[in-house]
Amino acid sequence: MNTSGRSNRKSSSLPARTAGAGPLFAAPVAATGAALPMLTPSPVAALPMLTPSPVAALPTLTPSPVTALPTLTPSPGIPAAALDQPVSRAVEAASGLAPRPRREGPRLTAADMAGRQREISISEFFAKNRHLLGFDNPSKALLTTVKEAVDNSLDACEEAGLMPDLQVEIHRLSEDRFRVAVQDNGPGIVKSQVPKIFARLLYGSKFHTLKQSRGQQGIGISAAGMYGLITTGKPVVITSRTGKNRPAYHCELVINTKKNEPEILGDCEVEWELEHGTRVEITLQGTYKKGRHSVDGYLRQVAIANPHARITYVSPDPDDGGPMIFERVALGLPPEPVEIKPHPYGVELGVLLKMLKDTKARNLSAFLQAEFSRVTLRVAAEISERAGLSAGARPHQVSHEGGERLHAAMNAVKIMAPPTNCISPIGEELLLGALQQDLHADFYTTVTRPPSVYRGNPFQVEVGLAYGGGLSADDTVSLFRYANRVPLQYQQSACAITKATIGVDWKKYHLTQPRGALPVGPLVLVVHVASVWVPFTSESKEAVAHYPEIIKEIRLGLLEAGRRVALHIGRVRRDREEGKRFSYIQKYIPHVGIALQEILALSDPDRETLVEVLTGVLERSRSGGDET
Amino acid sequence: MSAAKQDRTKEIRERNRKLDEQTVLLIKKTASDIHRKVLARHKPDLKFPVRALSNVSYSEKRGYLEIGTQKKVRTLTVSTVKTFAQTLRMMSLSKSLIETGDFATKRDAYYQSKNWGEAMFHDQPESDTVMDDIEALFSVHQVSREQLRFIPDEHGGAVAGELVVLDPDPDTGVVERIDCTRFGSGAYSIPSSVEGLSFETSASFVLAIETGGMFQRLQSHKFWKTANCILVSMGGVPTRATRRFIRRLADEKSIPVYAFVDCDPYGISNIYRTLKVGSGNAAHINQFFCVPQAHFLGVTPQDIVDWKLPTHPLKEVDIKRAKDAIKNDPFFQQHQTWQKAMNQLLKMGVRAEQQALAKWGLNYVIDEYLPAKLKAAGKFLP
């Protein structure tokens, strides 16, 4: 595969399995590497955002001369059929497979058909398939827009070493039209990068790194802007400032869906109160919802997993009574996640083949040692031997078949687990602080599991639990799922976190649990899976895939938290019992007094003394200070 | 009223007064022990005999199933405070019943508790349990439930014959003289509580009869006159009152008791055994209710042979009961003769009712059987 990837070389020289969303900050490497190619895409099997594949080249397709404002309606001259192609077609076309005549009927000649066949822009593709990016319905679209902007802001602040201070505003413009504004105190974005980041799909800095981060593909914020444009015709408005001594840059952008190109409708320099930071405003059609999938609920979940962030939320609902502020709990930023090389156990054949082609290493041994973690000279020799390849072979010349043997050998040889210090968990203490601040409960506990590995990818699981207090006792527990600090909002039932939670016998921990379902009780469960590569079940990034290693770690974390909450529940029950016993004393001791008075003809004062003394004796024994 | 009778009345009153006095004293002592302990800042307790079969044994000397010395201590703690309070209030009720010359059944006591506010019983089983506890508590001091004025609902059997029952009226203090020869074809009915009764008799034995039918025959034909005895109808397994009545009569007048029941495992191991030695389940009260003086007149397994009685085959349940008695019952284990008799019965595989004698004529039992048996009273089964 990717035999025509010469022009991609520059960008794909990075280990390329992770994806990155369009960040709010300047990303020079990606900019120079990926902005260039406007050429026929490599024959990589699928669109990069559909399957994690080593595509490095951004599939920006053959530019069309048409520069009309992006619209949903095809421009004149482009046959509707081209836009109406089914997804598979589009993917085929987008991935640049050799054009094949469509069998539509005898009336068209191959030449006729060739006239209709054309490239489809990635933007066009997603404009038509917006559900793939989380814009299936108006309420989800609103939440997804907030999510993408918030993810970007947090990533940008963290990478710049700044404590995030976010402001999220939602303004209602009409019944179903909203303006979402997300503002951060990040490093800002240099003027030249602003249009590409906000109005071009698959433009980003994180796609080519193997490192724990929120965004991956570089689609999110541009897609949100595109959705806004499609539904309201309004541009994305950006304000960004990179430093005290520089002016703020303000612009209005639209994405040209045909070309996947940004177009600046107007820009200027403005005064801005922030020294540095970025504000993005998107106008879109949406539905503002309360409850489970609400924006405030989402931001509360964000705050729990990001205790170093301060988030202010301005709701469109006047009933909410002013801005809602989620204060930060942490005093400093989390340790920055370290970028690592892929582990031999986790690499896919296609990726390996591409790496062989792209490497600068001169021989196989050097290649294995340089491109993978935990491969020593000895291990490299063992792998080559098992694959029947010479350790001195030139990587570029390894055949497809040899690559397959190499892949098998890499998985067969015993190799040390990858380093796990690349993961940056929230931490028990901070997660606890965040839970205590954001949820009203009686009992909180958090568990951070030691890092573990699935298929060569390091990951770490954290569990938080809040019990009692203001939480509803009769409902199914709230399960807050996170992947790399990002709350997962949809597809709960498909998620490994849900599966692991259902698999725990919560009855042991004094909670009720219907068969094959989540437990019921005044409980909030937080499960965070952090990894350099979180395996999602689909590109919508809404559910974690069912890897046994991951499920096991989640389960162990839940069991520990469960044991602790069971102790707490037991204590509460005992206290309640104790209270009942105390009222028992109050209730029945007077009757002991009455009976003894009747039998022994005691005076009233005598009886009162008796009751008083006996109460004292029993209370003493209740608190454990008995004499016998 | 003659001087002798007046003396007798006085004597009876005095006896009953003393009995009540002792009972009240015991209640007071129990209460003041608790009172003293509390004032000393200790948790008070009550000691109950353990009412389990493991704490029951057959006393050859006393002749009944006796409760052992194991005690269960109920300390007043947070979890026992409710029952503790209820027990004490029940004891207080008992004291006031004695002082006012009244009585209460279990049901009465349950309703009385409705005046106790928080300490009231919500269900009769609750109050029954507390009453059983008190009964056990005082049984240790030889005070029966009836003396505490908690009487059973069931009354006793019928009595006829050479007996005068002296029954003091609790309100007037007048002692009624009840002549059990003067009930015509009827009979005197044993009251629920017999503690206050006294007896005058010249009879030479008490005949305790299983069935009402046989009792009626012997009573109607004045068998008590010819045999100089007192007839008591038990009506199956004798009630507390019947057992206590026979016991007190036998004790006070030092006369033997002969049991006349059906010849089957139920008549022998349930009716007769209960009459004589009491039951294992309520061993703590056997001391009041058993009649160690009782002997088994008939119908014996040997009688079936000797008197050529018509029989019925033993039922499954009969066989089981007989085997169980031989194997497990301390009373039967104690007596070789009973083991032999039971084995004989099992071997014959038949049973005979006391009325089977009617085969030889309705009054054959009066004319032939009983006189013949009584001649050999020394040979009755123990």
Interface residues (C-beta under 8 A of the other chain):
Chain A: R581 F582 Y584 I585 K587 Y588 I589 P590 H591 V592 I594 A595 L596 E598 I599 L600 L602 T609 L610 V613 L614 G616 V617 L618 S621 R622 D626 E627 T628
Chain B: I27 K28 A31 S32 I34 H35 V38 L39 R41 H42 K43 L76 T77 V78 S79 V81 K82 F84 A85 Q86 L88 R89 M91 S92 K95 S96 W116 G117 E118 A119
